[in-house]
Every structure is written in C-alpha cells, then in structure tokens.
Amino acid sequence: MLYTFFVILIGTFNLVLGFLAAARLGWGPSSWTETLSAVTLMIPRREVGETIPAFVDEIDVKRLIDTAEQRLRKIRHCKIEIEDPLQRSIYQLQKSLDGLLLTLECVELRLIVTRFTPPATSWDDLTQAVRGDVLTQLDGLDEAIEEVNQSLTTRDQHRFLTPRTQLSARVLSSRPEWQAWQADGEQPEATIELFQDFVQSSYAEFLALGNAALGLLRDLLGEAQPAMDWDPTLHRDIALGGQTVLAIDAERRLAAGEDHSAWIAQVRLDQAGFWNESLGLFLFHAAGERLADRLGGGLPGHWMVVPLQGGEILVRGEMPSVDEFTAEMDRMRQSIASTRLTVGETQVYLTASVVVVPDSPETPTQFRLDELANWMDEVEHYGGNRVFLCQDGMEVPVMPLEAEIPETSLELA
C-alpha cells in the first residue's frame, strides 16, 4: 500500500514538473485554463468557467450599427471603373458578397438591441425591414453570379459550374426562408435566439460558398491574365481601402521562381466562435480589421496584412528564417492580448491564436487558405493565445517571445 502511494506521488510530481517545463519552453498549455480546454477537447471554453461578456448599454450596440451602416453605404455607392469584363465581374461578386454579409451582421445587431428595448414601432415592422434589406442583397448577389458566368469562356464556365450552382442554390433557398420568418412579440427572447442562430448559420454558409467561388475565379483570372495586368482596384478593400486576398494572390504569383523564404500566417481571435452570441458577428469583424490596420504598421514594411471576416487576419512576409517570422507574429499576438477594445461603455479583452506555414507560390492561394483554416481547427485544443509552426503534418507550439507589451485601448465605434 505504501509502495503504491509513493509510485502515485512520484508520477504526479513528474507530471507537474513536465507541465511546468513545457509551459516554460512554450510547448503545450501555458495555464490551468488552457489545460482544462486541452483535456476537454471539443467542449467550448465557456463551459469550463469562462464568463461571456455582453454590451453594457443599448447605445453601444447602436454605435456599432451606425458604423456597419456607414460601410454598407460605401459599398452600395461604390462605382466600378474596371474595363476588363472578367476583372469587373469578380469585383462585383466580391462587392455583392460583402454587402450581403455586412447586412446580416447589421440584422443581428438590430436583434441584439431588442434585448434592451422592444422595437420602436412593432415586431412586424422590424420583420418587414429586415426581410427587405436581406432580399435586396440576395437579388444583387444573384445578378453578380450571373455576370461572372457571362464573362467566362465556355471552358471556364464548365469549371465554374459547381461553385456557381452551390452559391446560386443557396440564394434561391434563402428567399423563401426569409419571406417565411416572423417575429413573435409574445416571446421575444426565444425569437431573438432562434433568429440569431439562423442569421449566423446563413452567414457561415454564404461566406464559405462565396470564398470557394472567388478562390476558383482567382485561379481562372491568373490563367487568363498575368498578375501585372490586374486592375489595382482589385487589390483594395471596398469599404476600408485595405489590402485584399486578391492582392496577396497577385504577390504570390509575382514571387513565383524567386529565391526568397516566404511565410504565411493566419491569426484568429480566440473568442470569436463563442462570444458572438452576445456581442454579434460585426464586433469581431470590426475588431479584426482595426487590429490588422494598427498592428500591421508595426510589421516589416514589405509584408502584406489582410483582414478577413470573423476577426481573422492573414499575414504574408519574407524573412531569412522562420524564427524571425514567428517572432514578429508572437509580438502581434501579445499586442492583441494587451489591447482593450471599447465600444462606448463596453470593454472587451481578446486573445489570438496564430498558425504559420512556409509559403510556396506553386501552391494555389485558396488551397493555402484552406490549409491554414484546417491547421487553425487542429490547434484549438491547446486553448488559444499561442503561435504554432505547422508543417510536415505536425503543429509545433513556438516558444513565446519575452517582451513587455504595454496595454493599449482601441475604440471600435
């Protein structure tokens, strides 16, 4: 009995010592919270004691709505002055998709406002307004899909058939779903919860299908025209003017054959997947854009930083070694964790996970993006707030950089 006790004691001591050594070297979870997240694997972290924040005041939500609607107006009034039919139609498809996703984010925020006060007029009026906004965007997306198809050769139309069919089918099935939706003024909480789930699932589907279609169109464009001939308008975001994925795609194509060590990373806000039920999709979308704009300025000047939907950021750069690249990405990760995001009286602290892969221009951009997303899903069980080097089928946690990052504040709206 005594012998068994000593064996257990020694085993426990070795486990604790191993955990402390791994945390010090940057391997495995670095805290008890991360350890719980790791051992529970797919159980959301909010179920192991994490507090979900919420908006402090109704005015804070309305601030975000105003910001989102300003972007919608920019997208709506944006004039396309691209002469090439294929490039113009790709830009129009991106514009229509951005408009639909932003509209869904606005719809969700308008629902969150009703948690504070009922609609100013009636639930029926809110239903009609929401339905009208979304159906208008769906019509625009349907037209953009057809315009793209018309700009393609017969051969490329055949290659575009699958993503076109899937995206068009989702537009077609969405119309009756939105026309049938009715708010229940007698059960507002249940109405908000069910409809928020519907909005977020619709958002995820259109985002995935839209990215698949645009990914193939980038390849078709690259086969038809050299990247040097792409209109500069395609390289800039419609609403904010920042770099786009197509800009990174062009950079990767131009780098083909050059002898440079390039790396590409994806940054994901850890809390985006399970705080959006109380804070909404747009808050994380805006946070990712603002963080990319602010923190991207501290990265080497020739690097490219592109904010993606859902609070994700894509970073591509050249460095002599992966250690130098991951060091820059770890500074970015620590800077995000030291940034207090504010919306009026509401304050939110976030952390970020980063995956890094060696970049080869021979690999299509969409394939690389899918690879990064898959790696990000793989490393989630570590608990977040880490940098990982992912290659040769393995994810390796990078030892955290010893740096003093001062706390800063960033106002989103």
N, C-alpha and C positions, 0 to 999 in steps of 0.2 A: 504493500500500500504506500509506504513512504517512498519507495523507489519510483512508483508511478507518479507520485506528486512531484518529485524532483524532475522527472522527464517532462512533465507538462510545464513546470516552471521554466526550465531551460528552453523549451520550444517557444513559449510565449515571449521570453526575453529576446530570443533570436529574431522572432517576427517583428517585435517593436524596433529592435536595432536595425533590422533590414529596412523597415519603413522609413525611419529617420535618415538613414544613409541614402536611400533612394530619393527622398524629398530634397535632401541637400544637393544631390547631384542632378536634380531635375528630372528624375525618372519616376513615373507613376504619380499618384495623387499627392498633392503638397499640403493637404489639410484634412481634418477629420470629415468636413462636409464633402470634400471631393472623394474621400474614401467610401463614405456611405453611398454616394452617387455611383461609384465604380462597382461596388458589390451588388447594388440593386439593379445594375444594368439599365434596362429599358423603363424602369419606373421613373416618372417625371420627378425632378428635384423638388417641386413644390410639395410633394407628398412626404418628404423627409424633414419637414420643419421650415421650409423657405416661405417667407411672407411675400404675398403678392401685392405690389403697390397699386394704388388707384389714384385717379385725379382728385385733387383737393377741392376744386371748385368748378362749377359749371363754366365759368368764364375761361378757364384754362383749356377746356375742350373746344370752346368756340374760337379761341386763338388758333388752334391747330386747323380747324375748319376753314378759317379765313386764309391761312397760309396755303392749304391744299387747293382752295378755290382760285387763288391767285395763279397757281401753277396751271390749273385747268384752263384758265383764260389765256395764258401764254400759249399753251398747246393748241387751243381752239383757233386763235388768231394768227398762228404761225403760217407764213406763206412759203411754199416750196418753190424754189427757183433753180432746181436741178434740171438740166436739159436731157440727160440720158434717161430714157424711159425705165430701164431696169433699176437704176440707182434711185430715181424718183419714186418708183413704186415701193421699193424696200423702205425708203424713208417714210412714206405714207403709212405703210403697215406698222412700222415702229411707233409712229405718232398715234395711230388709232389704238394700238395695244396699250400704250402708255396712258392714253385718255381713259380707256375702259378701266384699267387697274386703279388709276387715281380716283375715278368716280366711285368705284367700290370702296375704296378707303374712306372717301367722304361720307358715303352712305353709312358705313359702320360708325363713324364719329357722330353722325346725327342720331343714331340709335343710342350711343353712349350718353349723349346729352339728356335723353329722356329718362335716364336713371336718376337725374337730379330733379327735373320738372317735366310734366307731360307736354306734348306738342302744343305750340302756341294756339293753333286753331283746333284741329282734331286729328285723331289717328288716321282717319280716312284721307284727309288732305295730305298727311305725311306719306301715306301709302302711294297716292297718286303722283306726288312729286318725285319720290324715289324711283318708282317704276318708269316714269317718263324719262328721267335722266339716264338710267341704265339702258333702256330700249334704244334711245338715240345713239348711245355709244356702240351698241351691238350692230345697229344699221351701218354705222361708219366703218366698223371693223369688217363687216361682210363685204362692203364695197372695196375696201383696201385689199382683201384677199383676192377678189376677182381682178382687180387692177394688176396685182403682181402676176397672176396667172397669164393675163393677156400680154404682159411684157416679156414672157419667156418664149424660147423656141419650142417647137413641138417636142423635141427630145427632152428638154429640161422640164416641160410641163409634165411629162410622164414621171420624171424623177421627183417632182414636187407634189405628185398626186397624193401620197399618203399623208404628209403633214397638212396639206390643204384640206383634204377630206376630213381629217380629225378635227381641225380647227373650225371648219365650216359647220360640221355636225354639232359641235358644242355650242356654236352661236345659235343654230336652229333649235336645239333642245332648250336653250336658256330662255328664249322668248316666252313660251307658254308657262315656264316656271315663274318668271317674274310677273306675268299677267295674272297668274292664279294667286299670288301671295296677297294675303290680307292681314293687317294688324288687328289684334284683339285688344281693344281698350279695357276690357274687363280683367284681363290677365297680362298686364304689361311686362312683368319680369319674365314670364315664360315666352312671350312674344319676342322680346329682345334677345334672349338666349338662343332660341331656335333660329331666328333670322340672322344673328351674328354668325352662327355656325354655317348657315347657308352662304352668307357673303364670303366668309373665309375659305370655304371649300371651292366656291366659284373662282375666287381669286387665284388659288393654288392651281386649279385646272387650266385657266387661261394663261397663267404665267408659264407653266410647263409646256403647253401646246404651242404658245407663241414663241418661246425660246427655241423649241425644236424646229419650227418653220423658219425662223430667222437664221438659225445655225446653218441649215441647208442652203438658204439663199446667199449667205456669205460665201459658201463654197462655190456656188454657181457663179456668183459675181467674180470671184477670184479666178475661176477658169476662163471667164469670158473677157476680162479686162485686167491689165496689170494694176497693182495697188496704187502705183503712182498716178493713175488716171482717175482714181476715185475722187468724187467731189468732197472738198473739205467740210462741207455741211454735214456729211455723214459721220464725221469724227467728233461732233459736239452734241451734247445733250440738248433736247428741245427746250426744256423748261429752265435749266440752270446753266447751260453752256459748258459743263464739264466734259471730260473725255468719255467716250463710249466703248463698248466691247468691240465695235467695228474698227475703232482706232487701234486697239490692241491687235486685232486680227491683221490690219494693214502693216503694223510694225513687225509682227511675226513673219509675214510674207516677205517683207523687205529685208529681214535679217537672214533669210534662208541662204545657206552657203557661206556665211561669215563665221569666222572662228572666234566666237565670244561665248563666255559662260553666262548663260541667262537662266533666271529662276522666276517662277511664277507662284504667287501665294493667294489664298482666299482667306478672308477674315470674316468671321461670323459672330454677331452679338449673341452671347450665350442665352440670354433671357428672352430673345425674340419669340421662341417657339412656345413659351408657356406663360408669358406676361401679356401677350396680345389680347387675351380675352378681357382684360381690364383696361389696358392702355390703347388698344387698337393697332392695326397694321401700319397706319401712317406714321405714328410716332417713331417706330423703328426704321421705317423708310427714310424719314427726315433725319433721324439720328445718324444713320449710315452715311448719308450724303454730306452732312455738316462735318462729321468726323473725318471723312475722306478729304474734304476740302481743307480743313485745318491741319490735320496731321500729315497729309500728303506734302505740305510745304516743307516739312522737316526731313523728308527723304531726299536722296540724291536727285538733282535736277533733271536727269535724263530718264528717270523712272516714270512709269505710267500708272496712274491710280484711277480706278473706275468704280464708282458706287453702283451696286446692284440693288434690286428690290429686296425688301425684307431685312434691311440692315446689314447686307453683306457687301464686302469691298474686295475688289480684285486688284492685285499689285503685280507688276512685272518690272524687272530690272536686271541689269548686268552687274556682276561682281566677280572678282577673281576666284573667290571661294564661297562655298555655301555658308561657312561660319560667319562671314561678313554680312551676307544677305539675311540670315536668320537673326543676327544681332540687331539689324535695323528693324526687322519685323517684331522682335521682342520689345524694343523701345516703343513701337507703335502700340503693341498690346498693353504694356504698362501705362502708356499715356491714356488709353481708353479707360482703363480701370481707375485712373486718377482724375477723370473728368466728371463733373457733376452736371447733368443735363437738367435744364429748367424749362418749364412751360408755365409762366405766371408763378403761382404759389407751389406748383407741383415740382418736386425734385426727384430725380432718378439716377441711381448709380448702376452702371453696366460693366460687364467684363466681356472679353472676346477670346475666341479660340482661333488659331491660325494653322493652316496646313501649307507646307511648302513642297513643291516638286520641281525637279530640273526641267527646264523648258527646251523643247526641240521644235523648231519651225516646221519640221516634217510632219508633226502631229497636227491634225486639223483642230482649229480653235474650239469648236463645240465639243469635240471629243475630250480635249484638255479640261474644259469647264465641267463636263460630266464626271471626269476623273477626280477633280478637286472636290466636287459635291459628294461623291462616294466616299472619299477619304474623310471628309468632314463628318459624315454619318458614322464612320468607323471609330473615330476618336472621341465621340461624345461620351462614352462610358468612363473616360478619365475624369469627368467632372467639369471641364471647361477651364478657361483662363490659362492656356498653355500654348506653346508653339511646337509643331510636330514636323519633322522632316520625313516625307513619305516617298519611298522608292523601293524597288526590288521586292514589292509585296509586303513591306513592313512599315509600320509607323513608329518613329523614334522620337520620344519627347526630348526637346532641346533644353539644355541646362539654362535656367533663367539668368538674364544679364543682371549684374549688380549695378543698379543705377538708382539715383534719387530723382524721382519724377514729382515735381510739385503739383498739388491739386489745382485744377482749373475749373472754370464754370463756362458752360456753353448754352446759350439761350436758343431754343428751337423755334419759338414763335412768340 
